[in-house]
Amino acid sequence: MTLENFQSLIAKVTTAIAGKPVDAQLAVFLNERFPADGPDFQAIAAACRQAVAAGWMCEREHGGIRYGRVIKPCPELNGYSVDLVEMADVVGPQHAHPKGEIDMIMPLEGEAKFDGHGAGWFVYGPGSVHRPTVSDGRAHVLYLLPEGAIEFTRA
């Protein structure tokens, strides 16, 4: 798996959501168009596992969370950035989403849930704040951020 191949997989998603509001309806759309058991979702999940194993994704670690920005916002992804975290039964740092956050939840072990949600897509709207939490196992969570916008805040 190369970065270029990975970007082309993600571009299918960002092209499908270009111009759509970042809200709960977007999560419904993504779960219908790219279901967790579908070929596109599974291809992205496999690519993430391969890239993490190869060492070019989730190359940083802090507080039991592996993470890294994979792709900066770019026109090829309609202005979205791509980040990936690997978390296991841990609560991450509080942060805000000035323009929203689109989460692709990929359980790796157990019945892992991200902020209470299992495999699939979940969307936080603009202005939302949370402490990302993975419970009941280990998961990769891919974040699409409009314009790469994220603000770390104090709890």
Phi and psi in degrees as GROMACS dihedral restraints (atoms count N, CA, C in turn):
[ dihedral_restraints ]
;  ai    aj    ak    al  type     phi  dphi    fc
    3     4     5     6     1  -105.8    20    10
    4     5     6     7     1   163.7    20    10
    6     7     8     9     1   -60.1    20    10
    7     8     9    10     1   -39.3    20    10
    9    10    11    12     1   -64.1    20    10
   10    11    12    13     1   -43.3    20    10
   12    13    14    15     1   -63.6    20    10
   13    14    15    16     1   -41.6    20    10
   15    16    17    18     1   -62.5    20    10
   16    17    18    19     1   -45.3    20    10
   18    19    20    21     1   -60.1    20    10
   19    20    21    22     1   -37.4    20    10
   21    22    23    24     1   -67.3    20    10
   22    23    24    25     1   -33.6    20    10
   24    25    26    27     1   -65.0    20    10
   25    26    27    28     1   -45.8    20    10
   27    28    29    30     1   -68.1    20    10
   28    29    30    31     1   -33.0    20    10
   30    31    32    33     1   -60.5    20    10
   31    32    33    34     1   -29.7    20    10
   33    34    35    36     1   -59.0    20    10
   34    35    36    37     1   -41.8    20    10
   36    37    38    39     1   -72.0    20    10
   37    38    39    40     1   -50.8    20    10
   39    40    41    42     1   -66.4    20    10
   40    41    42    43     1   -29.0    20    10
   42    43    44    45     1   -68.0    20    10
   43    44    45    46     1   -39.9    20    10
   45    46    47    48     1   -68.1    20    10
   46    47    48    49     1   -27.6    20    10
   48    49    50    51     1  -104.0    20    10
   49    50    51    52     1    -2.0    20    10
   51    52    53    54     1   -52.7    20    10
   52    53    54    55     1   127.8    20    10
   54    55    56    57     1    83.0    20    10
   55    56    57    58     1    -8.0    20    10
   57    58    59    60     1   -82.5    20    10
   58    59    60    61     1   145.8    20    10
   60    61    62    63     1   -62.6    20    10
   61    62    63    64     1   143.9    20    10
   63    64    65    66     1   -87.7    20    10
   64    65    66    67     1    92.7    20    10
   66    67    68    69     1  -152.7    20    10
   67    68    69    70     1  -175.7    20    10
   69    70    71    72     1   -59.9    20    10
   70    71    72    73     1   -33.6    20    10
   72    73    74    75     1   -65.6    20    10
   73    74    75    76     1   -29.1    20    10
   75    76    77    78     1   -66.3    20    10
   76    77    78    79     1   -38.6    20    10
   78    79    80    81     1   -62.1    20    10
   79    80    81    82     1   -41.6    20    10
   81    82    83    84     1   -60.9    20    10
   82    83    84    85     1   -47.6    20    10
   84    85    86    87     1   -57.6    20    10
   85    86    87    88     1   -49.6    20    10
   87    88    89    90     1   -63.0    20    10
   88    89    90    91     1   -41.2    20    10
   90    91    92    93     1   -67.6    20    10
   91    92    93    94     1   -27.0    20    10
   93    94    95    96     1   -81.6    20    10
   94    95    96    97     1   -44.7    20    10
   96    97    98    99     1   -77.9    20    10
   97    98    99   100     1   -35.8    20    10
   99   100   101   102     1  -129.0    20    10
  100   101   102   103     1    64.8    20    10
  102   103   104   105     1   -63.8    20    10
  103   104   105   106     1   153.4    20    10
  105   106   107   108     1   -57.3    20    10
  106   107   108   109     1   -29.7    20    10
  108   109   110   111     1   -96.3    20    10
  109   110   111   112     1     8.1    20    10
  111   112   113   114     1   -88.3    20    10
  112   113   114   115     1   165.8    20    10
  114   115   116   117     1   -65.1    20    10
  115   116   117   118     1   -38.3    20    10
  117   118   119   120     1   -68.0    20    10
  118   119   120   121     1   -46.5    20    10
  120   121   122   123     1   -60.3    20    10
  121   122   123   124     1   -46.1    20    10
  123   124   125   126     1   -65.1    20    10
  124   125   126   127     1   -35.6    20    10
  126   127   128   129     1   -66.2    20    10
  127   128   129   130     1   -41.9    20    10
  129   130   131   132     1   -66.5    20    10
  130   131   132   133     1   -42.9    20    10
  132   133   134   135     1   -61.0    20    10
  133   134   135   136     1   -43.8    20    10
  135   136   137   138     1   -64.8    20    10
  136   137   138   139     1   -40.1    20    10
  138   139   140   141     1   -62.3    20    10
  139   140   141   142     1   -40.7    20    10
  141   142   143   144     1   -63.3    20    10
  142   143   144   145     1   -45.9    20    10
  144   145   146   147     1   -59.9    20    10
  145   146   147   148     1   -43.7    20    10
  147   148   149   150     1   -65.0    20    10
  148   149   150   151     1   -44.0    20    10
  150   151   152   153     1   -67.9    20    10
  151   152   153   154     1   -37.4    20    10
  153   154   155   156     1   -64.2    20    10
  154   155   156   157     1   -45.7    20    10
  156   157   158   159     1   -61.1    20    10
  157   158   159   160     1   -34.6    20    10
  159   160   161   162     1   -77.7    20    10
  160   161   162   163     1   -14.8    20    10
  162   163   164   165     1    93.0    20    10
  163   164   165   166     1     4.9    20    10
  165   166   167   168     1  -103.8    20    10
  166   167   168   169     1     1.0    20    10
  168   169   170   171     1  -123.9    20    10
  169   170   171   172     1   145.6    20    10
  171   172   173   174     1    56.8    20    10
  172   173   174   175     1    44.1    20    10
  174   175   176   177     1   -79.0    20    10
  175   176   177   178     1    -9.9    20    10
  177   178   179   180     1  -107.7    20    10
  178   179   180   181     1   160.4    20    10
  180   181   182   183     1  -147.4    20    10
  181   182   183   184     1   137.9    20    10
  183   184   185   186     1  -156.7    20    10
  184   185   186   187     1   130.1    20    10
  186   187   188   189     1    59.5    20    10
  187   188   189   190     1    32.9    20    10
  189   190   191   192     1    81.5    20    10
  190   191   192   193     1     8.3    20    10
  192   193   194   195     1  -115.1    20    10
  193   194   195   196     1   124.6    20    10
  195   196   197   198     1   -92.0    20    10
  196   197   198   199     1   139.6    20    10
  198   199   200   201     1  -157.6    20    10
  199   200   201   202     1   170.0    20    10
  201   202   203   204     1   171.4    20    10
  202   203   204   205     1   146.8    20    10
  204   205   206   207     1   -81.4    20    10
  205   206   207   208     1   121.9    20    10
  207   208   209   210     1   -87.3    20    10
  208   209   210   211     1   -43.7    20    10
  210   211   212   213     1  -140.4    20    10
  211   212   213   214     1   128.4    20    10
  213   214   215   216     1   -72.7    20    10
  214   215   216   217     1   159.9    20    10
  216   217   218   219     1   -54.3    20    10
  217   218   219   220     1   135.6    20    10
  219   220   221   222     1  -152.6    20    10
  220   221   222   223     1   156.9    20    10
  222   223   224   225     1   -60.2    20    10
  223   224   225   226     1   -34.1    20    10
  225   226   227   228     1   -62.5    20    10
  226   227   228   229     1   -22.4    20    10
  228   229   230   231     1  -113.7    20    10
  229   230   231   232     1    25.8    20    10
  231   232   233   234     1    56.7    20    10
  232   233   234   235     1    35.4    20    10
  234   235   236   237     1    84.2    20    10
  235   236   237   238     1     4.1    20    10
  237   238   239   240     1   -87.7    20    10
  238   239   240   241     1   147.2    20    10
  240   241   242   243     1   -99.8    20    10
  241   242   243   244     1   163.6    20    10
  243   244   245   246     1  -128.4    20    10
  244   245   246   247     1   124.4    20    10
  246   247   248   249     1  -123.7    20    10
  247   248   249   250     1   153.4    20    10
  249   250   251   252     1  -133.9    20    10
  250   251   252   253     1   135.5    20    10
  252   253   254   255     1  -122.4    20    10
  253   254   255   256     1   152.8    20    10
  255   256   257   258     1  -122.8    20    10
  256   257   258   259     1   121.0    20    10
  258   259   260   261     1  -133.9    20    10
  259   260   261   262     1   147.0    20    10
  261   262   263   264     1  -138.4    20    10
  262   263   264   265     1   112.6    20    10
  264   265   266   267     1    44.7    20    10
  265   266   267   268     1    58.1    20    10
  267   268   269   270     1  -147.2    20    10
  268   269   270   271     1   155.1    20    10
  270   271   272   273     1  -109.7    20    10
  271   272   273   274     1   127.0    20    10
  273   274   275   276     1   -90.2    20    10
  274   275   276   277     1  -177.9    20    10
  276   277   278   279     1   -72.9    20    10
  277   278   279   280     1   140.6    20    10
  279   280   281   282     1   -63.0    20    10
  280   281   282   283     1   138.9    20    10
  282   283   284   285     1  -153.4    20    10
  283   284   285   286     1   161.1    20    10
  285   286   287   288     1  -111.8    20    10
  286   287   288   289     1   155.1    20    10
  288   289   290   291     1  -117.3    20    10
  289   290   291   292     1    90.4    20    10
  291   292   293   294     1   -56.3    20    10
  292   293   294   295     1   -34.2    20    10
  294   295   296   297     1  -118.4    20    10
  295   296   297   298     1     9.0    20    10
  297   298   299   300     1   100.1    20    10
  298   299   300   301     1   171.4    20    10
  300   301   302   303     1  -147.3    20    10
  301   302   303   304     1   131.9    20    10
  303   304   305   306     1  -110.6    20    10
  304   305   306   307     1   120.4    20    10
  306   307   308   309     1  -110.9    20    10
  307   308   309   310     1   129.9    20    10
  309   310   311   312     1  -107.2    20    10
  310   311   312   313     1   113.5    20    10
  312   313   314   315     1  -100.6    20    10
  313   314   315   316     1   121.3    20    10
  315   316   317   318     1  -126.5    20    10
  316   317   318   319     1    91.0    20    10
  318   319   320   321     1   -59.6    20    10
  319   320   321   322     1   140.2    20    10
  321   322   323   324     1  -111.3    20    10
  322   323   324   325     1   -36.3    20    10
  324   325   326   327     1  -141.3    20    10
  325   326   327   328     1   146.7    20    10
  327   328   329   330     1    65.7    20    10
  328   329   330   331     1  -153.8    20    10
  330   331   332   333     1  -105.7    20    10
  331   332   333   334     1    48.7    20    10
  333   334   335   336     1   -52.5    20    10
  334   335   336   337     1   136.9    20    10
  336   337   338   339     1  -128.7    20    10
  337   338   339   340     1   143.7    20    10
  339   340   341   342     1  -108.3    20    10
  340   341   342   343     1   118.1    20    10
  342   343   344   345     1    47.9    20    10
  343   344   345   346     1    39.6    20    10
  345   346   347   348     1    85.4    20    10
  346   347   348   349     1     1.8    20    10
  348   349   350   351     1  -112.7    20    10
  349   350   351   352     1   133.8    20    10
  351   352   353   354     1   -82.5    20    10
  352   353   354   355     1  -163.1    20    10
  354   355   356   357     1   -51.1    20    10
  355   356   357   358     1   133.9    20    10
  357   358   359   360     1   134.8    20    10
  358   359   360   361     1  -154.1    20    10
  360   361   362   363     1  -113.8    20    10
  361   362   363   364     1   142.5    20    10
  363   364   365   366     1  -140.7    20    10
  364   365   366   367     1   143.2    20    10
  366   367   368   369     1  -126.4    20    10
  367   368   369   370     1   131.9    20    10
  369   370   371   372     1  -101.7    20    10
  370   371   372   373     1   130.4    20    10
  372   373   374   375     1   -76.4    20    10
  373   374   375   376     1   170.6    20    10
  375   376   377   378     1   -56.2    20    10
  376   377   378   379     1   137.8    20    10
  378   379   380   381     1    83.9    20    10
  379   380   381   382     1    -2.5    20    10
  381   382   383   384     1   -74.6    20    10
  382   383   384   385     1   157.3    20    10
  384   385   386   387     1  -136.5    20    10
  385   386   387   388     1   140.4    20    10
  387   388   389   390     1  -158.6    20    10
  388   389   390   391     1   169.1    20    10
  390   391   392   393     1  -111.2    20    10
  391   392   393   394     1   105.4    20    10
  393   394   395   396     1   -59.4    20    10
  394   395   396   397     1   131.1    20    10
  396   397   398   399     1  -132.7    20    10
  397   398   399   400     1   127.6    20    10
  399   400   401   402     1  -109.8    20    10
  400   401   402   403     1   128.3    20    10
  402   403   404   405     1  -126.6    20    10
  403   404   405   406     1   160.6    20    10
  405   406   407   408     1    64.0    20    10
  406   407   408   409     1    28.1    20    10
  408   409   410   411     1   144.7    20    10
  409   410   411   412     1  -157.0    20    10
  411   412   413   414     1  -121.9    20    10
  412   413   414   415     1   142.2    20    10
  414   415   416   417     1  -148.1    20    10
  415   416   417   418     1   154.5    20    10
  417   418   419   420     1   -95.6    20    10
  418   419   420   421     1   138.6    20    10
  420   421   422   423     1  -128.7    20    10
  421   422   423   424     1   120.3    20    10
  423   424   425   426     1   -96.3    20    10
  424   425   426   427     1   130.9    20    10
  426   427   428   429     1  -111.8    20    10
  427   428   429   430     1   128.1    20    10
  429   430   431   432     1  -104.5    20    10
  430   431   432   433     1   122.0    20    10
  432   433   434   435     1  -118.2    20    10
  433   434   435   436     1   120.8    20    10
  435   436   437   438     1   -57.2    20    10
  436   437   438   439     1   124.1    20    10
  438   439   440   441     1    58.8    20    10
  439   440   441   442     1    16.0    20    10
  441   442   443   444     1    70.5    20    10
  442   443   444   445     1    15.3    20    10
  444   445   446   447     1   -74.7    20    10
  445   446   447   448     1   120.4    20    10
  447   448   449   450     1  -152.8    20    10
  448   449   450   451     1   143.2    20    10
  450   451   452   453     1  -132.0    20    10
  451   452   453   454     1   118.0    20    10
  453   454   455   456     1   -79.5    20    10
  454   455   456   457     1   132.4    20    10
  456   457   458   459     1  -126.5    20    10
  457   458   459   460     1   168.0    20    10
  459   460   461   462     1   -91.0    20    10
  460   461   462   463     1   143.6    20    10
